[in-house]
Amino acid sequence: MADELIKPSTAKRKQAEYEQEMDRLRDRLAALTGERIRARIPDNLEEVWPDLSLDRRRAILATEVESVVIMPLDKHGSKTFNPDAVIVLWRKRTADPSALTSQPWWPTWKRVRPAPR
């Protein structure tokens, strides 16, 4: 009986509207949660970091890190970790362009960087 009351085109349109609203509300919740966590980050974070729970560390990183990019190794097949190949893109911070362009990985980064959101 309910199928007879709502036309398929109306149901599709309403579903799309509800999904858009849910996305908007999820984004809002994420922003509010992030701000609450960000407000409670201790000033001496580096000092207390080892004592924080894994969940607390993850929450802090989730609010502060936009993405992490691991650049290709210098030599194919190398198993040596190179910390310079790890690029952390922080939220709400801009990088110094000269600090980026002077890095040995910069020519590769220009080809593989993620698309802006």
C-alpha positions as a Markdown table, in Angstrom:
| # | Residue | x | y | z |
|---|---|---|---|---|
| 1 | Met | 0.0 | 0.0 | 0.0 |
| 2 | Ala | 2.9 | 2.4 | 0.8 |
| 3 | Asp | 4.3 | 1.8 | -2.7 |
| 4 | Glu | 1.1 | 3.1 | -4.1 |
| 5 | Leu | 1.3 | 6.4 | -2.1 |
| 6 | Ile | 4.8 | 7.5 | -3.2 |
| 7 | Lys | 5.8 | 7.6 | -6.9 |
| 8 | Pro | 9.3 | 6.2 | -7.7 |
| 9 | Ser | 10.5 | 9.5 | -9.0 |
| 10 | Thr | 9.4 | 11.2 | -5.7 |
| 11 | Ala | 11.1 | 8.5 | -3.6 |
| 12 | Lys | 14.4 | 8.9 | -5.5 |
| 13 | Arg | 14.3 | 12.7 | -5.1 |
| 14 | Lys | 13.5 | 12.5 | -1.4 |
| 15 | Gln | 16.2 | 9.8 | -0.9 |
| 16 | Ala | 18.8 | 12.1 | -2.6 |
| 17 | Glu | 17.7 | 15.0 | -0.4 |
| 18 | Tyr | 18.0 | 12.9 | 2.8 |
| 19 | Glu | 21.4 | 11.7 | 1.8 |
| 20 | Gln | 22.6 | 15.2 | 1.1 |
| 21 | Glu | 21.3 | 16.3 | 4.5 |
| 22 | Met | 23.0 | 13.3 | 6.2 |
| 23 | Asp | 26.3 | 14.2 | 4.5 |
| 24 | Arg | 25.9 | 17.8 | 5.7 |
| 25 | Leu | 25.2 | 16.7 | 9.3 |
| 26 | Arg | 28.1 | 14.3 | 9.3 |
| 27 | Asp | 30.4 | 17.0 | 8.1 |
| 28 | Arg | 29.1 | 19.3 | 10.8 |
| 29 | Leu | 29.5 | 16.7 | 13.5 |
| 30 | Ala | 33.1 | 16.0 | 12.4 |
| 31 | Ala | 33.8 | 19.7 | 12.6 |
| 32 | Leu | 32.3 | 20.1 | 16.0 |
| 33 | Thr | 34.1 | 17.0 | 17.3 |
| 34 | Gly | 37.4 | 18.2 | 15.8 |
| 35 | Glu | 37.1 | 21.6 | 17.4 |
| 36 | Arg | 36.3 | 20.0 | 20.8 |
| 37 | Ile | 39.4 | 17.8 | 20.5 |
| 38 | Arg | 41.5 | 20.6 | 19.2 |
| 39 | Ala | 40.5 | 22.8 | 22.2 |
| 40 | Arg | 41.7 | 20.1 | 24.6 |
| 41 | Ile | 45.1 | 19.5 | 23.1 |
| 42 | Pro | 47.6 | 20.2 | 25.9 |
| 43 | Asp | 50.2 | 22.9 | 25.4 |
| 44 | Asn | 53.0 | 20.4 | 26.4 |
| 45 | Leu | 51.8 | 17.8 | 23.9 |
| 46 | Glu | 55.3 | 16.6 | 23.0 |
| 47 | Glu | 56.0 | 16.0 | 26.7 |
| 48 | Val | 52.8 | 14.1 | 27.5 |
| 49 | Trp | 52.4 | 12.3 | 24.2 |
| 50 | Pro | 53.9 | 9.0 | 25.5 |
| 51 | Asp | 51.4 | 9.0 | 28.3 |
| 52 | Leu | 48.3 | 9.5 | 26.1 |
| 53 | Ser | 46.1 | 6.6 | 25.2 |
| 54 | Leu | 46.2 | 5.3 | 21.7 |
| 55 | Asp | 42.6 | 6.5 | 21.2 |
| 56 | Arg | 43.5 | 10.0 | 22.3 |
| 57 | Arg | 46.6 | 10.1 | 20.0 |
| 58 | Arg | 44.4 | 8.9 | 17.1 |
| 59 | Ala | 41.8 | 11.6 | 17.8 |
| 60 | Ile | 44.5 | 14.3 | 18.0 |
| 61 | Leu | 46.1 | 13.2 | 14.7 |
| 62 | Ala | 42.7 | 12.9 | 13.0 |
| 63 | Thr | 41.9 | 16.5 | 13.8 |
| 64 | Glu | 45.4 | 17.9 | 12.9 |
| 65 | Val | 46.5 | 15.8 | 9.9 |
| 66 | Glu | 44.9 | 16.2 | 6.5 |
| 67 | Ser | 46.8 | 13.4 | 4.8 |
| 68 | Val | 50.1 | 11.6 | 4.8 |
| 69 | Val | 51.9 | 10.9 | 1.5 |
| 70 | Ile | 54.7 | 8.3 | 1.3 |
| 71 | Met | 57.0 | 9.1 | -1.7 |
| 72 | Pro | 58.6 | 6.4 | -3.8 |
| 73 | Leu | 61.9 | 5.1 | -2.6 |
| 74 | Asp | 65.1 | 6.4 | -4.2 |
| 75 | Lys | 66.2 | 3.0 | -5.4 |
| 76 | His | 63.9 | 0.3 | -6.6 |
| 77 | Gly | 63.8 | -2.6 | -4.2 |
| 78 | Ser | 65.4 | -0.6 | -1.3 |
| 79 | Lys | 64.1 | -1.6 | 2.1 |
| 80 | Thr | 65.8 | 1.3 | 4.0 |
| 81 | Phe | 63.3 | 3.7 | 5.6 |
| 82 | Asn | 63.8 | 7.3 | 4.5 |
| 83 | Pro | 61.9 | 9.7 | 6.8 |
| 84 | Asp | 62.3 | 12.5 | 4.1 |
| 85 | Ala | 60.0 | 10.4 | 1.9 |
| 86 | Val | 57.1 | 11.0 | 4.4 |
| 87 | Ile | 55.1 | 14.1 | 3.8 |
| 88 | Val | 52.5 | 15.2 | 6.4 |
| 89 | Leu | 50.0 | 17.7 | 5.2 |
| 90 | Trp | 48.5 | 19.5 | 8.2 |
| 91 | Arg | 45.0 | 20.9 | 8.4 |
| 92 | Lys | 44.6 | 24.7 | 8.5 |
| 93 | Arg | 48.3 | 25.3 | 7.9 |
| 94 | Thr | 50.1 | 26.3 | 4.8 |
| 95 | Ala | 53.5 | 25.0 | 3.9 |
| 96 | Asp | 56.4 | 27.2 | 3.0 |
| 97 | Pro | 56.8 | 26.7 | -0.7 |
| 98 | Ser | 60.6 | 27.1 | -0.6 |
| 99 | Ala | 60.8 | 24.4 | 2.0 |
| 100 | Leu | 58.9 | 22.0 | -0.3 |
| 101 | Thr | 60.6 | 22.8 | -3.6 |
| 102 | Ser | 64.0 | 22.4 | -2.1 |
| 103 | Gln | 63.3 | 18.8 | -1.2 |
| 104 | Pro | 64.7 | 16.0 | -3.4 |
| 105 | Trp | 61.2 | 14.4 | -3.7 |
| 106 | Trp | 59.6 | 17.6 | -5.1 |
| 107 | Pro | 59.7 | 16.7 | -8.8 |
| 108 | Thr | 57.9 | 13.4 | -8.0 |
| 109 | Trp | 55.5 | 15.1 | -5.6 |
| 110 | Lys | 54.3 | 17.5 | -8.3 |
| 111 | Arg | 53.1 | 14.5 | -10.3 |
| 112 | Val | 51.4 | 12.5 | -7.5 |
| 113 | Arg | 50.0 | 15.0 | -5.1 |
| 114 | Pro | 46.3 | 14.4 | -4.2 |
| 115 | Ala | 43.6 | 16.4 | -5.8 |
| 116 | Pro | 42.3 | 19.3 | -3.6 |
| 117 | Arg | 39.0 | 18.6 | -1.8 |
